[in-house]
Amino acid sequence: MREIHCDTIISTVRDLCIEANCQLPEDMRNAIRAACGRETSPVGQSILSDLVENYTFAGEKRLPICQDTGMAVVFCDLGQEVHITGGLLAGAVNEGVARGYTEGFLRCSVVGDPLRRVNTGDNTPAILHLRLVEGDKLSLTVAPKGFGSENMTVLRMFKPSVTQQEVEDFIVSAVSSAGANPCPPVVVGVGLGGTSEQAALLAKRALLRPVDETSSDPYYAEMEARVLERINRLGIGPQGLGGTTTALSVCILPHPTHIAGLPCAVNLGCHVTRHAGRVL
């Protein structure tokens, strides 16, 4: 049994909060640069060029890429041979988020109650997704989620008789309805199957996959390519001002489901689809 002290988790989460907000992942940086070269709209080209300048400056100066530094979504894969010492895992994660956002001078956007709307002052509590895995490692990924894109999340409980075409239509429609709100170019995460909450979690987790990768299943890889092409024909373009670059990637994560249904959730990531991870 390997022991990991809460202090290590706190300091790691703190650093990841700052890193994720100030340093756009390399795959996203490359995708935006490539899109800038392909974009046919002069306005779209100009916007994409501005995005490149923005994330470059943010990375060099260690400043937030976006003013909405998001709600901290933390994915934790905990090896079964790991024993957390010095406190609770959730407490350590929240303490790390609190330190990261206050010490990193990141905007604190979390309210303690959804109706009374009083800011907690340190961006806690985080949203923690825990998954037990084999081994003696602890994998932590911090994915700050801005709500311009989060508010565009949609879930539909299809009947099992739904066709693949209808599912694809739903995904494209979700992006079309979102329009400029999620700050395109977007990353499209799709959770397909499971139950309603499983589909929503899969859609959120899908945003972690590098945008230059495709599904390992040829069936879904082809579906992703088809949907991406259709989305980029919508003409929404960068920041919703027109163009051929509305989405950078579509990631579909399927899961076994019940014979009586087919849940489908779509979660959009903006042009600042951020995440940073570390394995302890």
Solvent accessible surface area in square Angstrom, and as a share of the most:
residue,aa,sasa,rsa
1,M,159,0.71
2,R,87,0.32
3,E,118,0.53
4,I,8,0.04
5,H,83,0.37
6,C,7,0.04
7,D,92,0.48
8,T,58,0.33
9,I,0,0.00
10,I,19,0.10
11,S,54,0.35
12,T,7,0.04
13,V,0,0.00
14,R,70,0.26
15,D,53,0.28
16,L,0,0.00
17,C,0,0.00
18,I,24,0.12
19,E,59,0.27
20,A,0,0.00
21,N,0,0.00
22,C,2,0.01
23,Q,65,0.29
24,L,2,0.01
25,P,19,0.12
26,E,111,0.50
27,D,24,0.12
28,M,2,0.01
29,R,52,0.19
30,N,63,0.32
31,A,19,0.15
32,I,1,0.00
33,R,115,0.42
34,A,50,0.39
35,A,0,0.00
36,C,34,0.20
37,G,69,0.66
38,R,158,0.58
39,E,2,0.01
40,T,100,0.58
41,S,23,0.15
42,P,106,0.67
43,V,77,0.44
44,G,0,0.00
45,Q,74,0.33
46,S,63,0.41
47,I,22,0.11
48,L,0,0.00
49,S,57,0.37
50,D,80,0.42
51,L,17,0.09
52,V,33,0.19
53,E,120,0.54
54,N,59,0.30
55,Y,9,0.03
56,T,60,0.35
57,F,106,0.44
58,A,3,0.02
59,G,17,0.16
60,E,122,0.55
61,K,115,0.49
62,R,125,0.45
63,L,85,0.42
64,P,45,0.29
65,I,10,0.05
66,C,40,0.24
67,Q,126,0.56
68,D,21,0.11
69,T,1,0.01
70,G,1,0.01
71,M,46,0.20
72,A,0,0.00
73,V,7,0.04
74,V,0,0.00
75,F,7,0.03
76,C,0,0.00
77,D,29,0.15
78,L,22,0.11
79,G,1,0.01
80,Q,114,0.51
81,E,83,0.37
82,V,14,0.08
83,H,90,0.40
84,I,29,0.15
85,T,30,0.18
86,G,61,0.58
87,G,45,0.43
88,L,145,0.72
89,L,22,0.11
90,A,48,0.37
91,G,41,0.39
92,A,3,0.02
93,V,1,0.01
94,N,44,0.23
95,E,66,0.30
96,G,0,0.00
97,V,0,0.00
98,A,14,0.11
99,R,101,0.37
100,G,0,0.00
101,Y,1,0.00
102,T,66,0.38
103,E,86,0.39
104,G,20,0.20
105,F,183,0.76
106,L,8,0.04
107,R,112,0.41
108,C,31,0.19
109,S,44,0.29
110,V,7,0.04
111,V,42,0.24
112,G,54,0.52
113,D,38,0.20
114,P,101,0.63
115,L,159,0.79
116,R,189,0.69
117,R,154,0.56
118,V,107,0.61
119,N,72,0.37
120,T,54,0.31
121,G,47,0.45
122,D,38,0.19
123,N,0,0.00
124,T,20,0.12
125,P,72,0.45
126,A,13,0.10
127,I,67,0.34
128,L,54,0.27
129,H,45,0.20
130,L,95,0.47
131,R,107,0.39
132,L,116,0.58
133,V,53,0.30
134,E,150,0.67
135,G,34,0.33
136,D,56,0.29
137,K,114,0.48
138,L,0,0.00
139,S,35,0.23
140,L,0,0.00
141,T,26,0.15
142,V,0,0.00
143,A,11,0.09
144,P,4,0.03
145,K,15,0.06
146,G,8,0.08
147,F,94,0.39
148,G,38,0.37
149,S,4,0.03
150,E,35,0.16
151,N,102,0.53
152,M,45,0.20
153,T,52,0.30
154,V,55,0.32
155,L,82,0.41
156,R,128,0.47
157,M,111,0.49
158,F,15,0.06
159,K,153,0.65
160,P,73,0.46
161,S,93,0.60
162,V,24,0.14
163,T,71,0.41
164,Q,60,0.26
165,Q,102,0.46
166,E,84,0.38
167,V,5,0.03
168,E,5,0.02
169,D,56,0.29
170,F,28,0.12
171,I,0,0.00
172,V,11,0.06
173,S,56,0.36
174,A,9,0.07
175,V,3,0.02
176,S,52,0.34
177,S,92,0.59
178,A,3,0.02
179,G,19,0.18
180,A,52,0.41
181,N,91,0.47
182,P,1,0.01
183,C,53,0.31
184,P,1,0.01
185,P,0,0.00
186,V,1,0.00
187,V,1,0.01
188,V,0,0.00
189,G,0,0.00
190,V,0,0.00
191,G,0,0.00
192,L,18,0.09
193,G,2,0.02
194,G,11,0.11
195,T,76,0.44
196,S,42,0.27
197,E,124,0.55
198,Q,52,0.23
199,A,0,0.00
200,A,41,0.32
201,L,47,0.24
202,L,19,0.09
203,A,0,0.00
204,K,27,0.12
205,R,40,0.15
206,A,1,0.01
207,L,10,0.05
208,L,37,0.18
209,R,40,0.15
210,P,46,0.29
211,V,18,0.11
212,D,110,0.57
213,E,88,0.39
214,T,94,0.54
215,S,19,0.13
216,S,117,0.76
217,D,61,0.32
218,P,97,0.61
219,Y,112,0.42
220,Y,36,0.14
221,A,22,0.17
222,E,108,0.48
223,M,3,0.01
224,E,5,0.02
225,A,62,0.48
226,R,96,0.35
227,V,0,0.00
228,L,46,0.23
229,E,99,0.44
230,R,64,0.23
231,I,0,0.00
232,N,34,0.18
233,R,161,0.59
234,L,64,0.32
235,G,38,0.36
236,I,27,0.14
237,G,0,0.00
238,P,0,0.00
239,Q,59,0.26
240,G,27,0.26
241,L,120,0.60
242,G,22,0.21
243,G,14,0.14
244,T,63,0.37
245,T,7,0.04
246,T,1,0.01
247,A,3,0.03
248,L,20,0.10
249,S,7,0.04
250,V,5,0.03
251,C,2,0.01
252,I,2,0.01
253,L,48,0.24
254,P,62,0.39
255,H,80,0.36
256,P,111,0.70
257,T,60,0.35
258,H,125,0.56
259,I,159,0.81
260,A,70,0.54
261,G,18,0.17
262,L,40,0.20
263,P,4,0.02
264,C,0,0.00
265,A,1,0.00
266,V,0,0.00
267,N,4,0.02
268,L,0,0.00
269,G,2,0.02
270,C,18,0.11
271,H,25,0.11
272,V,3,0.02
273,T,12,0.07
274,R,7,0.02
275,H,37,0.16
276,A,8,0.07
277,G,47,0.45
278,R,95,0.35
279,V,97,0.56
280,L,32,0.16
